Amino acid sequence: MSDIYLVDDHALMRDGLRAVLHSGGHRVVGETDDPTRALAELQRLQPQVLLLDLHLGQRSGLELLEQLQRRALPVRSIVLTMVAEPGPLTQALQLGASGYVLKGSPAAELLAAVAAVTERRRYLSPQAAELLAEGVATPRPASLLAQLSARERQVVSMVVRGRSSAEIGGLLHLSPKTVDTYRSRLMTKLGVDDVPALVRLAIREGLISAEEP
């Protein structure tokens, strides 16, 4: 039996995951849709496994993976996501994820992933393995987003979803002026001149989906 923490922005998804995990003899010790809360609770609860979505409203699961890597927390992370792109998969693995499973996979696939990472083995679902092979066969340039700090990626994620500097400042506890500074600096780093270009880059890098409003 493993102690597991869930991070997903859909309550119904968390309910379904909890049922599947309980049926496999595992215990869900906590859950949230907020990466900041997740980081604090992961440090406090010390679960063996983290199940993590990549799209968390205005945030990205990659930010949480980066924070876990910086703090060297012992939790083993499994990305469970709809994102079927080689780029985000490679980024997740580089940031320490031990598993990558696409949503829509059978329940047995998820339980197999939990069993594997608990034994300190890496697990890629068959679809994820194909994506990784595709990325190796057709290597992409290093992700432009990789050069951004976690805070800058938070700002990018919110800007491309139409948030104003005042709204972003309120969510991140920053002044609008500070947000504007982040925005200007990150656009310079990424080599884009306006928000539409930033949105296209974010879609291309897998930070947001083209289907998002």
PyMOL commands that place a pseudoatom at each C-alpha (Angstrom):
pseudoatom trace, name=CA, resn=MET, resi=1, chain=A, elem=C, hetatm=0, pos=[0.000, 0.000, 0.000]
pseudoatom trace, name=CA, resn=SER, resi=2, chain=A, elem=C, hetatm=0, pos=[1.253, 3.471, -0.891]
pseudoatom trace, name=CA, resn=ASP, resi=3, chain=A, elem=C, hetatm=0, pos=[0.323, 6.864, 0.532]
pseudoatom trace, name=CA, resn=ILE, resi=4, chain=A, elem=C, hetatm=0, pos=[-0.659, 9.082, -2.405]
pseudoatom trace, name=CA, resn=TYR, resi=5, chain=A, elem=C, hetatm=0, pos=[-1.312, 12.800, -2.863]
pseudoatom trace, name=CA, resn=LEU, resi=6, chain=A, elem=C, hetatm=0, pos=[-3.505, 14.074, -5.736]
pseudoatom trace, name=CA, resn=VAL, resi=7, chain=A, elem=C, hetatm=0, pos=[-3.116, 17.372, -7.602]
pseudoatom trace, name=CA, resn=ASP, resi=8, chain=A, elem=C, hetatm=0, pos=[-5.773, 17.969, -10.263]
pseudoatom trace, name=CA, resn=ASP, resi=9, chain=A, elem=C, hetatm=0, pos=[-8.038, 20.948, -10.925]
pseudoatom trace, name=CA, resn=HIS, resi=10, chain=A, elem=C, hetatm=0, pos=[-11.167, 18.828, -11.484]
pseudoatom trace, name=CA, resn=ALA, resi=11, chain=A, elem=C, hetatm=0, pos=[-12.897, 17.519, -8.355]
pseudoatom trace, name=CA, resn=LEU, resi=12, chain=A, elem=C, hetatm=0, pos=[-14.671, 14.767, -10.313]
pseudoatom trace, name=CA, resn=MET, resi=13, chain=A, elem=C, hetatm=0, pos=[-11.330, 13.523, -11.614]
pseudoatom trace, name=CA, resn=ARG, resi=14, chain=A, elem=C, hetatm=0, pos=[-9.932, 13.432, -8.082]
pseudoatom trace, name=CA, resn=ASP, resi=15, chain=A, elem=C, hetatm=0, pos=[-13.004, 11.495, -6.918]
pseudoatom trace, name=CA, resn=GLY, resi=16, chain=A, elem=C, hetatm=0, pos=[-12.491, 8.931, -9.677]
pseudoatom trace, name=CA, resn=LEU, resi=17, chain=A, elem=C, hetatm=0, pos=[-8.771, 8.632, -8.959]
pseudoatom trace, name=CA, resn=ARG, resi=18, chain=A, elem=C, hetatm=0, pos=[-9.447, 8.144, -5.267]
pseudoatom trace, name=CA, resn=ALA, resi=19, chain=A, elem=C, hetatm=0, pos=[-11.833, 5.276, -6.005]
pseudoatom trace, name=CA, resn=VAL, resi=20, chain=A, elem=C, hetatm=0, pos=[-9.363, 3.584, -8.360]
pseudoatom trace, name=CA, resn=LEU, resi=21, chain=A, elem=C, hetatm=0, pos=[-6.490, 3.948, -5.912]
pseudoatom trace, name=CA, resn=HIS, resi=22, chain=A, elem=C, hetatm=0, pos=[-8.533, 2.668, -2.967]
pseudoatom trace, name=CA, resn=SER, resi=23, chain=A, elem=C, hetatm=0, pos=[-9.549, -0.361, -5.040]
pseudoatom trace, name=CA, resn=GLY, resi=24, chain=A, elem=C, hetatm=0, pos=[-5.852, -1.071, -5.537]
pseudoatom trace, name=CA, resn=GLY, resi=25, chain=A, elem=C, hetatm=0, pos=[-5.175, -0.967, -1.795]
pseudoatom trace, name=CA, resn=HIS, resi=26, chain=A, elem=C, hetatm=0, pos=[-3.626, 2.512, -1.719]
pseudoatom trace, name=CA, resn=ARG, resi=27, chain=A, elem=C, hetatm=0, pos=[-4.429, 5.425, 0.573]
pseudoatom trace, name=CA, resn=VAL, resi=28, chain=A, elem=C, hetatm=0, pos=[-5.033, 8.999, -0.595]
pseudoatom trace, name=CA, resn=VAL, resi=29, chain=A, elem=C, hetatm=0, pos=[-3.631, 11.220, 2.159]
pseudoatom trace, name=CA, resn=GLY, resi=30, chain=A, elem=C, hetatm=0, pos=[-4.462, 14.587, 0.592]
pseudoatom trace, name=CA, resn=GLU, resi=31, chain=A, elem=C, hetatm=0, pos=[-5.566, 16.401, -2.531]
pseudoatom trace, name=CA, resn=THR, resi=32, chain=A, elem=C, hetatm=0, pos=[-5.785, 19.898, -3.990]
pseudoatom trace, name=CA, resn=ASP, resi=33, chain=A, elem=C, hetatm=0, pos=[-5.982, 21.902, -7.198]
pseudoatom trace, name=CA, resn=ASP, resi=34, chain=A, elem=C, hetatm=0, pos=[-3.407, 24.441, -5.979]
pseudoatom trace, name=CA, resn=PRO, resi=35, chain=A, elem=C, hetatm=0, pos=[0.349, 23.835, -6.501]
pseudoatom trace, name=CA, resn=THR, resi=36, chain=A, elem=C, hetatm=0, pos=[1.325, 26.152, -3.628]
pseudoatom trace, name=CA, resn=ARG, resi=37, chain=A, elem=C, hetatm=0, pos=[-0.834, 24.275, -1.152]
pseudoatom trace, name=CA, resn=ALA, resi=38, chain=A, elem=C, hetatm=0, pos=[0.375, 20.993, -2.608]
pseudoatom trace, name=CA, resn=LEU, resi=39, chain=A, elem=C, hetatm=0, pos=[4.022, 21.888, -1.986]
pseudoatom trace, name=CA, resn=ALA, resi=40, chain=A, elem=C, hetatm=0, pos=[3.338, 22.701, 1.673]
pseudoatom trace, name=CA, resn=GLU, resi=41, chain=A, elem=C, hetatm=0, pos=[1.290, 19.548, 2.235]
pseudoatom trace, name=CA, resn=LEU, resi=42, chain=A, elem=C, hetatm=0, pos=[3.775, 17.306, 0.453]
pseudoatom trace, name=CA, resn=GLN, resi=43, chain=A, elem=C, hetatm=0, pos=[6.477, 18.536, 2.811]
pseudoatom trace, name=CA, resn=ARG, resi=44, chain=A, elem=C, hetatm=0, pos=[4.212, 17.934, 5.815]
pseudoatom trace, name=CA, resn=LEU, resi=45, chain=A, elem=C, hetatm=0, pos=[2.570, 14.620, 4.845]
pseudoatom trace, name=CA, resn=GLN, resi=46, chain=A, elem=C, hetatm=0, pos=[5.558, 12.980, 3.110]
pseudoatom trace, name=CA, resn=PRO, resi=47, chain=A, elem=C, hetatm=0, pos=[3.507, 10.677, 0.827]
pseudoatom trace, name=CA, resn=GLN, resi=48, chain=A, elem=C, hetatm=0, pos=[5.319, 8.131, -1.294]
pseudoatom trace, name=CA, resn=VAL, resi=49, chain=A, elem=C, hetatm=0, pos=[3.617, 9.082, -4.570]
pseudoatom trace, name=CA, resn=LEU, resi=50, chain=A, elem=C, hetatm=0, pos=[2.285, 12.276, -6.140]
pseudoatom trace, name=CA, resn=LEU, resi=51, chain=A, elem=C, hetatm=0, pos=[-0.281, 12.118, -8.967]
pseudoatom trace, name=CA, resn=LEU, resi=52, chain=A, elem=C, hetatm=0, pos=[-0.047, 15.407, -10.845]
pseudoatom trace, name=CA, resn=ASP, resi=53, chain=A, elem=C, hetatm=0, pos=[-1.900, 17.000, -13.745]
pseudoatom trace, name=CA, resn=LEU, resi=54, chain=A, elem=C, hetatm=0, pos=[0.020, 19.482, -15.913]
pseudoatom trace, name=CA, resn=HIS, resi=55, chain=A, elem=C, hetatm=0, pos=[-2.839, 21.955, -16.471]
pseudoatom trace, name=CA, resn=LEU, resi=56, chain=A, elem=C, hetatm=0, pos=[-3.967, 23.411, -13.147]
pseudoatom trace, name=CA, resn=GLY, resi=57, chain=A, elem=C, hetatm=0, pos=[-6.156, 26.357, -14.071]
pseudoatom trace, name=CA, resn=GLN, resi=58, chain=A, elem=C, hetatm=0, pos=[-3.831, 29.353, -14.279]
pseudoatom trace, name=CA, resn=ARG, resi=59, chain=A, elem=C, hetatm=0, pos=[-0.832, 27.278, -13.148]
pseudoatom trace, name=CA, resn=SER, resi=60, chain=A, elem=C, hetatm=0, pos=[1.316, 24.475, -14.540]
pseudoatom trace, name=CA, resn=GLY, resi=61, chain=A, elem=C, hetatm=0, pos=[2.212, 21.201, -12.870]
pseudoatom trace, name=CA, resn=LEU, resi=62, chain=A, elem=C, hetatm=0, pos=[5.739, 21.676, -14.191]
pseudoatom trace, name=CA, resn=GLU, resi=63, chain=A, elem=C, hetatm=0, pos=[6.157, 24.489, -11.648]
pseudoatom trace, name=CA, resn=LEU, resi=64, chain=A, elem=C, hetatm=0, pos=[5.441, 22.067, -8.812]
pseudoatom trace, name=CA, resn=LEU, resi=65, chain=A, elem=C, hetatm=0, pos=[7.863, 19.494, -10.218]
pseudoatom trace, name=CA, resn=GLU, resi=66, chain=A, elem=C, hetatm=0, pos=[10.550, 22.171, -10.328]
pseudoatom trace, name=CA, resn=GLN, resi=67, chain=A, elem=C, hetatm=0, pos=[9.928, 23.126, -6.698]
pseudoatom trace, name=CA, resn=LEU, resi=68, chain=A, elem=C, hetatm=0, pos=[10.022, 19.479, -5.605]
pseudoatom trace, name=CA, resn=GLN, resi=69, chain=A, elem=C, hetatm=0, pos=[13.315, 19.000, -7.439]
pseudoatom trace, name=CA, resn=ARG, resi=70, chain=A, elem=C, hetatm=0, pos=[14.831, 22.096, -5.804]
pseudoatom trace, name=CA, resn=ARG, resi=71, chain=A, elem=C, hetatm=0, pos=[13.829, 20.886, -2.336]
pseudoatom trace, name=CA, resn=ALA, resi=72, chain=A, elem=C, hetatm=0, pos=[14.885, 17.285, -3.051]
pseudoatom trace, name=CA, resn=LEU, resi=73, chain=A, elem=C, hetatm=0, pos=[11.643, 15.936, -1.582]
pseudoatom trace, name=CA, resn=PRO, resi=74, chain=A, elem=C, hetatm=0, pos=[11.541, 12.120, -1.683]
pseudoatom trace, name=CA, resn=VAL, resi=75, chain=A, elem=C, hetatm=0, pos=[8.049, 11.862, -3.208]
pseudoatom trace, name=CA, resn=ARG, resi=76, chain=A, elem=C, hetatm=0, pos=[7.861, 9.953, -6.517]
pseudoatom trace, name=CA, resn=SER, resi=77, chain=A, elem=C, hetatm=0, pos=[5.813, 11.898, -9.071]
pseudoatom trace, name=CA, resn=ILE, resi=78, chain=A, elem=C, hetatm=0, pos=[3.508, 10.511, -11.755]
pseudoatom trace, name=CA, resn=VAL, resi=79, chain=A, elem=C, hetatm=0, pos=[2.172, 12.972, -14.316]
pseudoatom trace, name=CA, resn=LEU, resi=80, chain=A, elem=C, hetatm=0, pos=[-1.423, 12.084, -15.226]
pseudoatom trace, name=CA, resn=THR, resi=81, chain=A, elem=C, hetatm=0, pos=[-2.517, 14.380, -18.026]
pseudoatom trace, name=CA, resn=MET, resi=82, chain=A, elem=C, hetatm=0, pos=[-4.266, 14.907, -21.344]
pseudoatom trace, name=CA, resn=VAL, resi=83, chain=A, elem=C, hetatm=0, pos=[-1.087, 16.493, -22.747]
pseudoatom trace, name=CA, resn=ALA, resi=84, chain=A, elem=C, hetatm=0, pos=[0.121, 14.162, -25.500]
pseudoatom trace, name=CA, resn=GLU, resi=85, chain=A, elem=C, hetatm=0, pos=[3.147, 16.121, -26.712]
pseudoatom trace, name=CA, resn=PRO, resi=86, chain=A, elem=C, hetatm=0, pos=[6.837, 15.100, -26.610]
pseudoatom trace, name=CA, resn=GLY, resi=87, chain=A, elem=C, hetatm=0, pos=[7.944, 18.503, -25.267]
pseudoatom trace, name=CA, resn=PRO, resi=88, chain=A, elem=C, hetatm=0, pos=[5.996, 18.555, -21.969]
pseudoatom trace, name=CA, resn=LEU, resi=89, chain=A, elem=C, hetatm=0, pos=[6.753, 14.851, -21.446]
pseudoatom trace, name=CA, resn=THR, resi=90, chain=A, elem=C, hetatm=0, pos=[10.490, 15.492, -21.793]
pseudoatom trace, name=CA, resn=GLN, resi=91, chain=A, elem=C, hetatm=0, pos=[10.286, 18.535, -19.508]
pseudoatom trace, name=CA, resn=ALA, resi=92, chain=A, elem=C, hetatm=0, pos=[8.438, 16.543, -16.854]
pseudoatom trace, name=CA, resn=LEU, resi=93, chain=A, elem=C, hetatm=0, pos=[11.060, 13.784, -16.916]
pseudoatom trace, name=CA, resn=GLN, resi=94, chain=A, elem=C, hetatm=0, pos=[13.882, 16.323, -16.762]
pseudoatom trace, name=CA, resn=LEU, resi=95, chain=A, elem=C, hetatm=0, pos=[12.219, 17.843, -13.687]
pseudoatom trace, name=CA, resn=GLY, resi=96, chain=A, elem=C, hetatm=0, pos=[12.211, 14.497, -11.913]
pseudoatom trace, name=CA, resn=ALA, resi=97, chain=A, elem=C, hetatm=0, pos=[8.875, 12.885, -12.769]
pseudoatom trace, name=CA, resn=SER, resi=98, chain=A, elem=C, hetatm=0, pos=[9.053, 9.113, -12.374]
pseudoatom trace, name=CA, resn=GLY, resi=99, chain=A, elem=C, hetatm=0, pos=[5.990, 8.328, -14.461]
pseudoatom trace, name=CA, resn=TYR, resi=100, chain=A, elem=C, hetatm=0, pos=[3.828, 9.728, -17.248]
pseudoatom trace, name=CA, resn=VAL, resi=101, chain=A, elem=C, hetatm=0, pos=[0.338, 8.372, -17.947]
pseudoatom trace, name=CA, resn=LEU, resi=102, chain=A, elem=C, hetatm=0, pos=[-2.250, 9.853, -20.291]
pseudoatom trace, name=CA, resn=LYS, resi=103, chain=A, elem=C, hetatm=0, pos=[-5.755, 10.416, -18.998]
pseudoatom trace, name=CA, resn=GLY, resi=104, chain=A, elem=C, hetatm=0, pos=[-8.094, 7.978, -20.640]
pseudoatom trace, name=CA, resn=SER, resi=105, chain=A, elem=C, hetatm=0, pos=[-5.760, 5.061, -19.932]
pseudoatom trace, name=CA, resn=PRO, resi=106, chain=A, elem=C, hetatm=0, pos=[-7.288, 2.011, -18.196]
pseudoatom trace, name=CA, resn=ALA, resi=107, chain=A, elem=C, hetatm=0, pos=[-7.327, 1.988, -14.391]
pseudoatom trace, name=CA, resn=ALA, resi=108, chain=A, elem=C, hetatm=0, pos=[-4.900, -0.929, -14.470]
pseudoatom trace, name=CA, resn=GLU, resi=109, chain=A, elem=C, hetatm=0, pos=[-2.389, 1.339, -16.219]
pseudoatom trace, name=CA, resn=LEU, resi=110, chain=A, elem=C, hetatm=0, pos=[-2.486, 3.828, -13.378]
pseudoatom trace, name=CA, resn=LEU, resi=111, chain=A, elem=C, hetatm=0, pos=[-2.125, 1.115, -10.739]
pseudoatom trace, name=CA, resn=ALA, resi=112, chain=A, elem=C, hetatm=0, pos=[0.817, -0.336, -12.649]
pseudoatom trace, name=CA, resn=ALA, resi=113, chain=A, elem=C, hetatm=0, pos=[2.449, 3.107, -12.691]
pseudoatom trace, name=CA, resn=VAL, resi=114, chain=A, elem=C, hetatm=0, pos=[1.982, 3.508, -8.929]
pseudoatom trace, name=CA, resn=ALA, resi=115, chain=A, elem=C, hetatm=0, pos=[3.465, 0.064, -8.298]
pseudoatom trace, name=CA, resn=ALA, resi=116, chain=A, elem=C, hetatm=0, pos=[6.466, 0.800, -10.518]
pseudoatom trace, name=CA, resn=VAL, resi=117, chain=A, elem=C, hetatm=0, pos=[7.389, 4.189, -9.091]
pseudoatom trace, name=CA, resn=THR, resi=118, chain=A, elem=C, hetatm=0, pos=[6.912, 2.918, -5.531]
pseudoatom trace, name=CA, resn=GLU, resi=119, chain=A, elem=C, hetatm=0, pos=[9.626, 0.382, -6.349]
pseudoatom trace, name=CA, resn=ARG, resi=120, chain=A, elem=C, hetatm=0, pos=[11.757, 3.286, -7.610]
pseudoatom trace, name=CA, resn=ARG, resi=121, chain=A, elem=C, hetatm=0, pos=[11.318, 2.341, -11.264]
pseudoatom trace, name=CA, resn=ARG, resi=122, chain=A, elem=C, hetatm=0, pos=[10.254, 4.704, -14.027]
pseudoatom trace, name=CA, resn=TYR, resi=123, chain=A, elem=C, hetatm=0, pos=[6.925, 4.076, -15.746]
pseudoatom trace, name=CA, resn=LEU, resi=124, chain=A, elem=C, hetatm=0, pos=[5.704, 5.402, -19.074]
pseudoatom trace, name=CA, resn=SER, resi=125, chain=A, elem=C, hetatm=0, pos=[2.332, 4.347, -20.431]
pseudoatom trace, name=CA, resn=PRO, resi=126, chain=A, elem=C, hetatm=0, pos=[2.529, 2.889, -23.967]
pseudoatom trace, name=CA, resn=GLN, resi=127, chain=A, elem=C, hetatm=0, pos=[1.273, 6.176, -25.452]
pseudoatom trace, name=CA, resn=ALA, resi=128, chain=A, elem=C, hetatm=0, pos=[3.829, 8.156, -23.442]
pseudoatom trace, name=CA, resn=ALA, resi=129, chain=A, elem=C, hetatm=0, pos=[6.612, 5.818, -24.547]
pseudoatom trace, name=CA, resn=GLU, resi=130, chain=A, elem=C, hetatm=0, pos=[5.616, 6.438, -28.162]
pseudoatom trace, name=CA, resn=LEU, resi=131, chain=A, elem=C, hetatm=0, pos=[5.726, 10.184, -27.549]
pseudoatom trace, name=CA, resn=LEU, resi=132, chain=A, elem=C, hetatm=0, pos=[9.199, 9.919, -26.046]
pseudoatom trace, name=CA, resn=ALA, resi=133, chain=A, elem=C, hetatm=0, pos=[10.395, 7.865, -29.008]
pseudoatom trace, name=CA, resn=GLU, resi=134, chain=A, elem=C, hetatm=0, pos=[8.896, 10.465, -31.336]
pseudoatom trace, name=CA, resn=GLY, resi=135, chain=A, elem=C, hetatm=0, pos=[10.745, 13.217, -29.522]
pseudoatom trace, name=CA, resn=VAL, resi=136, chain=A, elem=C, hetatm=0, pos=[14.030, 11.315, -29.800]
pseudoatom trace, name=CA, resn=ALA, resi=137, chain=A, elem=C, hetatm=0, pos=[13.479, 10.578, -33.487]
pseudoatom trace, name=CA, resn=THR, resi=138, chain=A, elem=C, hetatm=0, pos=[12.641, 14.205, -34.255]
pseudoatom trace, name=CA, resn=PRO, resi=139, chain=A, elem=C, hetatm=0, pos=[14.511, 16.206, -31.628]
pseudoatom trace, name=CA, resn=ARG, resi=140, chain=A, elem=C, hetatm=0, pos=[13.181, 19.663, -30.890]
pseudoatom trace, name=CA, resn=PRO, resi=141, chain=A, elem=C, hetatm=0, pos=[15.187, 22.702, -29.869]
pseudoatom trace, name=CA, resn=ALA, resi=142, chain=A, elem=C, hetatm=0, pos=[15.478, 23.168, -26.136]
pseudoatom trace, name=CA, resn=SER, resi=143, chain=A, elem=C, hetatm=0, pos=[12.287, 24.590, -24.694]
pseudoatom trace, name=CA, resn=LEU, resi=144, chain=A, elem=C, hetatm=0, pos=[12.291, 28.359, -24.584]
pseudoatom trace, name=CA, resn=LEU, resi=145, chain=A, elem=C, hetatm=0, pos=[10.249, 28.199, -21.382]
pseudoatom trace, name=CA, resn=ALA, resi=146, chain=A, elem=C, hetatm=0, pos=[13.046, 26.268, -19.666]
pseudoatom trace, name=CA, resn=GLN, resi=147, chain=A, elem=C, hetatm=0, pos=[15.036, 29.499, -19.378]
pseudoatom trace, name=CA, resn=LEU, resi=148, chain=A, elem=C, hetatm=0, pos=[12.283, 31.123, -17.303]
pseudoatom trace, name=CA, resn=SER, resi=149, chain=A, elem=C, hetatm=0, pos=[12.075, 30.990, -13.521]
pseudoatom trace, name=CA, resn=ALA, resi=150, chain=A, elem=C, hetatm=0, pos=[9.082, 29.314, -11.885]
pseudoatom trace, name=CA, resn=ARG, resi=151, chain=A, elem=C, hetatm=0, pos=[7.614, 32.758, -11.108]
pseudoatom trace, name=CA, resn=GLU, resi=152, chain=A, elem=C, hetatm=0, pos=[8.063, 33.903, -14.708]
pseudoatom trace, name=CA, resn=ARG, resi=153, chain=A, elem=C, hetatm=0, pos=[6.273, 30.782, -15.940]
pseudoatom trace, name=CA, resn=GLN, resi=154, chain=A, elem=C, hetatm=0, pos=[3.418, 31.560, -13.546]
pseudoatom trace, name=CA, resn=VAL, resi=155, chain=A, elem=C, hetatm=0, pos=[3.156, 35.041, -15.059]
pseudoatom trace, name=CA, resn=VAL, resi=156, chain=A, elem=C, hetatm=0, pos=[3.297, 33.662, -18.620]
pseudoatom trace, name=CA, resn=SER, resi=157, chain=A, elem=C, hetatm=0, pos=[0.527, 31.185, -17.839]
pseudoatom trace, name=CA, resn=MET, resi=158, chain=A, elem=C, hetatm=0, pos=[-1.727, 33.937, -16.533]
pseudoatom trace, name=CA, resn=VAL, resi=159, chain=A, elem=C, hetatm=0, pos=[-0.901, 36.492, -19.236]
pseudoatom trace, name=CA, resn=VAL, resi=160, chain=A, elem=C, hetatm=0, pos=[-1.745, 34.091, -22.064]
pseudoatom trace, name=CA, resn=ARG, resi=161, chain=A, elem=C, hetatm=0, pos=[-5.075, 33.362, -20.382]
pseudoatom trace, name=CA, resn=GLY, resi=162, chain=A, elem=C, hetatm=0, pos=[-5.975, 37.044, -20.497]
pseudoatom trace, name=CA, resn=ARG, resi=163, chain=A, elem=C, hetatm=0, pos=[-5.294, 38.103, -16.907]
pseudoatom trace, name=CA, resn=SER, resi=164, chain=A, elem=C, hetatm=0, pos=[-4.438, 41.766, -16.335]
pseudoatom trace, name=CA, resn=SER, resi=165, chain=A, elem=C, hetatm=0, pos=[-1.399, 42.870, -14.351]
pseudoatom trace, name=CA, resn=ALA, resi=166, chain=A, elem=C, hetatm=0, pos=[-3.681, 43.845, -11.467]
pseudoatom trace, name=CA, resn=GLU, resi=167, chain=A, elem=C, hetatm=0, pos=[-5.357, 40.426, -11.468]
pseudoatom trace, name=CA, resn=ILE, resi=168, chain=A, elem=C, hetatm=0, pos=[-2.040, 38.593, -11.660]
pseudoatom trace, name=CA, resn=GLY, resi=169, chain=A, elem=C, hetatm=0, pos=[-0.644, 40.737, -8.861]
pseudoatom trace, name=CA, resn=GLY, resi=170, chain=A, elem=C, hetatm=0, pos=[-3.610, 39.905, -6.665]
pseudoatom trace, name=CA, resn=LEU, resi=171, chain=A, elem=C, hetatm=0, pos=[-3.226, 36.171, -7.253]
pseudoatom trace, name=CA, resn=LEU, resi=172, chain=A, elem=C, hetatm=0, pos=[0.548, 36.127, -6.752]
pseudoatom trace, name=CA, resn=HIS, resi=173, chain=A, elem=C, hetatm=0, pos=[0.690, 38.808, -4.035]
pseudoatom trace, name=CA, resn=LEU, resi=174, chain=A, elem=C, hetatm=0, pos=[2.754, 41.147, -6.205]
pseudoatom trace, name=CA, resn=SER, resi=175, chain=A, elem=C, hetatm=0, pos=[2.250, 44.780, -7.169]
pseudoatom trace, name=CA, resn=PRO, resi=176, chain=A, elem=C, hetatm=0, pos=[1.007, 45.450, -10.721]
pseudoatom trace, name=CA, resn=LYS, resi=177, chain=A, elem=C, hetatm=0, pos=[4.287, 47.267, -11.385]
pseudoatom trace, name=CA, resn=THR, resi=178, chain=A, elem=C, hetatm=0, pos=[6.264, 44.166, -10.397]
pseudoatom trace, name=CA, resn=VAL, resi=179, chain=A, elem=C, hetatm=0, pos=[4.068, 42.048, -12.670]
pseudoatom trace, name=CA, resn=ASP, resi=180, chain=A, elem=C, hetatm=0, pos=[4.725, 44.460, -15.534]
pseudoatom trace, name=CA, resn=THR, resi=181, chain=A, elem=C, hetatm=0, pos=[8.459, 44.078, -14.900]
pseudoatom trace, name=CA, resn=TYR, resi=182, chain=A, elem=C, hetatm=0, pos=[8.157, 40.282, -15.001]
pseudoatom trace, name=CA, resn=ARG, resi=183, chain=A, elem=C, hetatm=0, pos=[6.087, 40.507, -18.191]
pseudoatom trace, name=CA, resn=SER, resi=184, chain=A, elem=C, hetatm=0, pos=[8.602, 42.755, -19.944]
pseudoatom trace, name=CA, resn=ARG, resi=185, chain=A, elem=C, hetatm=0, pos=[11.578, 40.660, -18.848]
pseudoatom trace, name=CA, resn=LEU, resi=186, chain=A, elem=C, hetatm=0, pos=[10.116, 37.314, -19.854]
pseudoatom trace, name=CA, resn=MET, resi=187, chain=A, elem=C, hetatm=0, pos=[8.941, 38.581, -23.260]
pseudoatom trace, name=CA, resn=THR, resi=188, chain=A, elem=C, hetatm=0, pos=[12.477, 39.786, -23.902]
pseudoatom trace, name=CA, resn=LYS, resi=189, chain=A, elem=C, hetatm=0, pos=[13.874, 36.385, -22.890]
pseudoatom trace, name=CA, resn=LEU, resi=190, chain=A, elem=C, hetatm=0, pos=[11.409, 34.611, -25.173]
pseudoatom trace, name=CA, resn=GLY, resi=191, chain=A, elem=C, hetatm=0, pos=[11.931, 36.992, -28.083]
pseudoatom trace, name=CA, resn=VAL, resi=192, chain=A, elem=C, hetatm=0, pos=[8.257, 37.931, -28.508]
pseudoatom trace, name=CA, resn=ASP, resi=193, chain=A, elem=C, hetatm=0, pos=[6.849, 41.420, -28.961]
pseudoatom trace, name=CA, resn=ASP, resi=194, chain=A, elem=C, hetatm=0, pos=[3.181, 41.041, -28.073]
pseudoatom trace, name=CA, resn=VAL, resi=195, chain=A, elem=C, hetatm=0, pos=[0.674, 38.842, -26.269]
pseudoatom trace, name=CA, resn=PRO, resi=196, chain=A, elem=C, hetatm=0, pos=[-0.634, 37.009, -29.395]
pseudoatom trace, name=CA, resn=ALA, resi=197, chain=A, elem=C, hetatm=0, pos=[2.926, 35.855, -30.138]
pseudoatom trace, name=CA, resn=LEU, resi=198, chain=A, elem=C, hetatm=0, pos=[3.302, 34.822, -26.503]
pseudoatom trace, name=CA, resn=VAL, resi=199, chain=A, elem=C, hetatm=0, pos=[0.061, 32.795, -26.728]
pseudoatom trace, name=CA, resn=ARG, resi=200, chain=A, elem=C, hetatm=0, pos=[1.297, 30.991, -29.855]
pseudoatom trace, name=CA, resn=LEU, resi=201, chain=A, elem=C, hetatm=0, pos=[4.574, 30.149, -28.130]
pseudoatom trace, name=CA, resn=ALA, resi=202, chain=A, elem=C, hetatm=0, pos=[2.756, 28.884, -25.008]
pseudoatom trace, name=CA, resn=ILE, resi=203, chain=A, elem=C, hetatm=0, pos=[0.589, 26.568, -27.140]
pseudoatom trace, name=CA, resn=ARG, resi=204, chain=A, elem=C, hetatm=0, pos=[3.613, 25.316, -29.061]
pseudoatom trace, name=CA, resn=GLU, resi=205, chain=A, elem=C, hetatm=0, pos=[5.502, 24.593, -25.833]
pseudoatom trace, name=CA, resn=GLY, resi=206, chain=A, elem=C, hetatm=0, pos=[2.533, 22.793, -24.255]
pseudoatom trace, name=CA, resn=LEU, resi=207, chain=A, elem=C, hetatm=0, pos=[1.999, 25.341, -21.475]
pseudoatom trace, name=CA, resn=ILE, resi=208, chain=A, elem=C, hetatm=0, pos=[-1.628, 25.738, -22.567]
pseudoatom trace, name=CA, resn=SER, resi=209, chain=A, elem=C, hetatm=0, pos=[-3.901, 23.862, -24.955]
pseudoatom trace, name=CA, resn=ALA, resi=210, chain=A, elem=C, hetatm=0, pos=[-5.076, 25.322, -28.245]
pseudoatom trace, name=CA, resn=GLU, resi=211, chain=A, elem=C, hetatm=0, pos=[-8.628, 24.375, -27.166]
pseudoatom trace, name=CA, resn=GLU, resi=212, chain=A, elem=C, hetatm=0, pos=[-8.526, 26.529, -24.028]
pseudoatom trace, name=CA, resn=PRO, resi=213, chain=A, elem=C, hetatm=0, pos=[-10.773, 29.599, -24.127]
for i in range(1, 213): cmd.bond("trace and resi %d" % i, "trace and resi %d" % (i + 1))
show_as sticks, trace
zoom trace
